[in-house]
Amino acid sequence: MEQFFDDNGNVLSNGYLQFFQNESAVPEPTYNDPDENVGSLNPDNVPLDGSGRLTLNVYGSVLYTVKKF
């Protein structure tokens, strides 16, 4: 599973990701299943665990811009 890091190369421990329409600031929903039937529980902030990895599956069929915090 992919691991996320901050801009200094440190593990992004307990951080979160936000998903936007590509190259915009317009939020774009993500899904918990590949058929895009179940929306993410917290679409604004997709959490990372203490190792900087996603705590749940994230799916979407559009091109996203992802910001990490």
N, CA, C and O of each residue as an XYZ file, in Angstrom:
276
protein
N       0.846     -1.178      0.000
C       0.000      0.000      0.000
C       0.895      1.246      0.000
O       1.923      1.292      0.675
N       0.484      2.232     -0.759
C       1.279      3.451     -0.897
C       1.405      4.190      0.435
O       0.472      4.228      1.237
N       2.580      4.773      0.647
C       2.850      5.558      1.845
C       3.066      7.011      1.423
O       3.719      7.286      0.417
N       2.509      7.934      2.205
C       2.594      9.358      1.876
C       3.574     10.058      2.800
O       3.716      9.705      3.970
N       4.253     11.070      2.241
C       5.275     11.821      2.959
C       4.999     13.307      2.831
O       4.364     13.753      1.875
N       5.487     14.078      3.812
C       5.340     15.526      3.725
C       6.429     16.080      2.808
O       7.219     15.320      2.248
N       6.470     17.383      2.658
C       7.420     18.013      1.728
C       8.867     17.889      2.178
O       9.782     18.138      1.394
N       9.087     17.503      3.449
C      10.445     17.321      3.969
C      10.881     15.864      3.938
O      11.977     15.537      4.394
N      10.031     14.978      3.401
C      10.373     13.569      3.311
C       9.999     12.760      4.535
O      10.334     11.578      4.618
N       9.308     13.374      5.494
C       8.870     12.659      6.690
C       7.536     11.970      6.423
O       6.719     12.457      5.643
N       7.328     10.833      7.081
C       6.059     10.114      6.951
C       4.924     11.045      7.365
O       5.012     11.717      8.393
N       3.876     11.083      6.578
C       2.715     11.938      6.861
C       1.810     11.196      7.851
O       0.703     10.774      7.516
N       2.310     11.054      9.061
C       1.633     10.314     10.119
C       0.326     10.979     10.520
O       0.305     12.157     10.876
N      -0.774     10.217     10.460
C      -2.110     10.693     10.841
C      -2.546     11.930     10.059
O      -3.316     12.750     10.559
N      -2.060     12.052      8.860
C      -2.476     13.152      7.994
C      -3.765     12.800      7.281
O      -4.476     11.879      7.682
N      -4.059     13.527      6.235
C      -5.248     13.238      5.440
C      -5.053     13.744      4.021
O      -4.187     14.575      3.749
N      -5.880     13.222      3.122
C      -5.867     13.615      1.722
C      -7.192     14.265      1.377
O      -8.236     13.907      1.921
N      -7.136     15.216      0.474
C      -8.346     15.824     -0.071
C      -8.287     15.672     -1.587
O      -7.228     15.824     -2.197
N      -9.446     15.369     -2.190
C      -9.539     15.099     -3.622
C     -10.356     16.193     -4.300
O     -11.420     16.585     -3.821
N      -9.831     16.681     -5.432
C     -10.446     17.784     -6.170
C     -10.552     17.429     -7.646
O      -9.819     16.578     -8.151
N     -11.492     18.105     -8.338
C     -11.514     17.983     -9.789
C     -10.138     18.379    -10.287
O      -9.522     19.303     -9.755
N      -9.656     17.690    -11.299
C      -8.284     17.896    -11.755
C      -7.968     19.366    -11.996
O      -8.703     20.081    -12.677
N      -6.851     19.792    -11.416
C      -6.315     21.145    -11.565
C      -7.327     22.224    -11.181
O      -7.418     23.263    -11.836
N      -8.084     21.968    -10.116
C      -9.040     22.963     -9.634
C      -9.116     22.885     -8.111
O      -8.456     22.055     -7.484
N      -9.919     23.748     -7.539
C     -10.167     23.728     -6.097
C     -11.587     23.254     -5.804
O     -12.107     23.475     -4.711
N     -12.215     22.598     -6.788
C     -13.578     22.099     -6.628
C     -13.504     20.676     -6.074
O     -12.976     19.789     -6.745
N     -14.023     20.435     -4.858
C     -13.975     19.078     -4.287
C     -14.662     18.059     -5.192
O     -15.680     18.346     -5.822
N     -14.083     16.878     -5.238
C     -14.623     15.784     -6.054
C     -14.810     14.571     -5.138
O     -13.878     14.198     -4.426
N     -15.986     13.954     -5.142
C     -16.217     12.828     -4.240
C     -15.360     11.615     -4.571
O     -14.972     11.404     -5.720
N     -15.074     10.824     -3.547
C     -14.410      9.539     -3.696
C     -15.369      8.464     -3.195
O     -16.396      8.761     -2.584
N     -15.016      7.224     -3.464
C     -15.906      6.107     -3.147
C     -15.142      5.005     -2.434
O     -13.925      4.884     -2.574
N     -15.883      4.190     -1.657
C     -15.276      3.080     -0.924
C     -15.325      1.773     -1.690
O     -14.795      0.765     -1.223
N     -15.959      1.770     -2.870
C     -16.066      0.545     -3.659
C     -15.766      0.848     -5.122
O     -16.005      1.962     -5.587
N     -15.248     -0.128     -5.843
C     -14.862      0.114     -7.242
C     -16.030      0.427     -8.170
O     -15.825      1.004     -9.238
N     -17.252      0.058     -7.784
C     -18.421      0.369     -8.611
C     -18.972      1.765     -8.334
O     -19.941      2.191     -8.963
N     -18.360      2.464     -7.404
C     -18.737      3.837     -7.029
C     -20.185      3.935     -6.557
O     -20.901      4.881     -6.887
N     -20.601      2.933     -5.775
C     -21.941      2.941     -5.192
C     -21.953      3.482     -3.766
O     -22.960      4.025     -3.314
N     -20.834      3.335     -3.060
C     -20.759      3.739     -1.659
C     -19.786      4.909     -1.541
O     -18.578      4.742     -1.705
N     -20.326      6.096     -1.254
C     -19.476      7.273     -1.096
C     -18.626      7.182      0.156
O     -19.013      6.527      1.124
N     -17.473      7.831      0.147
C     -16.604      7.861      1.321
C     -17.345      8.478      2.488
O     -18.126      9.414      2.318
N     -17.094      7.944      3.683
C     -17.771      8.439      4.880
C     -17.431      9.892      5.168
O     -18.294     10.659      5.593
N     -16.191     10.273      4.941
C     -15.759     11.654      5.157
C     -15.101     12.124      3.870
O     -13.876     12.086      3.757
N     -15.897     12.571      2.890
C     -15.323     12.891      1.579
C     -14.372     14.079      1.585
O     -13.566     14.229      0.667
N     -14.456     14.929      2.611
C     -13.587     16.100      2.648
C     -12.171     15.759      3.089
O     -11.209     16.367      2.619
N     -12.039     14.790      3.987
C     -10.730     14.416      4.520
C     -10.617     12.901      4.563
O     -11.247     12.253      5.399
N      -9.822     12.336      3.672
C      -9.598     10.893      3.663
C      -8.384     10.626      4.546
O      -7.277     11.046      4.207
N      -8.567      9.933      5.677
C      -7.505      9.824      6.683
C      -6.366      8.882      6.314
O      -6.538      7.904      5.587
N      -5.195      9.221      6.846
C      -4.009      8.370      6.784
C      -3.726      7.864      8.192
O      -4.048      8.536      9.172
N      -3.128      6.687      8.295
C      -2.804      6.148      9.612
C      -1.450      6.663     10.090
O      -0.850      7.529      9.454
N      -0.977      6.137     11.197
C       0.293      6.568     11.776
C       1.490      6.280     10.896
O       2.559      6.857     11.094
N       1.323      5.383      9.912
C       2.399      5.060      8.966
C       2.278      5.827      7.667
O       3.036      5.585      6.728
N       1.313      6.768      7.604
C       1.126      7.557      6.394
C       0.454      6.800      5.270
O       0.619      7.138      4.097
N      -0.322      5.753      5.633
C      -1.029      4.959      4.624
C      -2.534      5.163      4.766
O      -3.025      5.482      5.849
N      -3.260      4.977      3.667
C      -4.720      5.108      3.707
C      -5.312      4.111      4.695
O      -4.840      2.980      4.810
N      -6.344      4.539      5.403
C      -7.015      3.671      6.361
C      -8.213      2.966      5.731
O      -8.854      2.141      6.382
N      -8.526      3.281      4.466
C      -9.640      2.658      3.759
C      -9.359      2.687      2.271
O      -8.461      3.395      1.815
N     -10.121      1.923      1.520
C      -9.975      1.927      0.065
C     -10.601      3.191     -0.503
O     -11.641      3.646     -0.028
N      -9.964      3.750     -1.517
C     -10.473      4.956     -2.170
C     -10.538      4.686     -3.667
O      -9.549      4.296     -4.288
N     -11.733      4.903     -4.238
C     -11.944      4.679     -5.663
C     -12.556      5.926     -6.305
O     -13.210      6.728     -5.637
N     -12.337      6.067     -7.578
C     -12.940      7.135     -8.366
C     -12.538      6.958     -9.817
O     -11.433      6.503    -10.112
N     -13.430      7.318    -10.717
C     -13.157      7.087    -12.143
C     -12.847      8.371    -12.902
O     -12.820      8.377    -14.133
N     -12.616      9.448    -12.176
C     -12.256     10.711    -12.819
C     -10.801     11.030    -12.506
O     -10.191     10.398    -11.644
N     -10.257     11.998    -13.199
C      -8.907     12.456    -12.930
C      -8.951     13.430    -11.768
O      -9.663     14.432    -11.827
N      -8.201     13.149    -10.717
C      -8.201     13.960     -9.505
C      -6.906     14.758     -9.358
O      -5.861     14.380     -9.887
N      -6.999     15.863     -8.634
C      -5.861     16.506     -8.024
C      -5.969     16.162     -6.546
O      -7.013     16.384     -5.934
N      -4.908     15.625     -5.969
C      -4.920     15.204     -4.573
C      -3.995     16.116     -3.779
O      -2.843     16.330     -4.157
N      -4.506     16.648     -2.683
C      -3.685     17.467     -1.787
C      -3.528     16.718     -0.477
O      -4.471     16.105      0.025
N      -2.320     16.778      0.066
C      -2.036     16.074      1.318
C      -1.812     17.067      2.445
O      -1.223     18.131      2.256
N      -2.292     16.696      3.611
C      -2.188     17.552      4.794
C      -1.760     16.733      5.992
O      -1.616     17.273      7.089
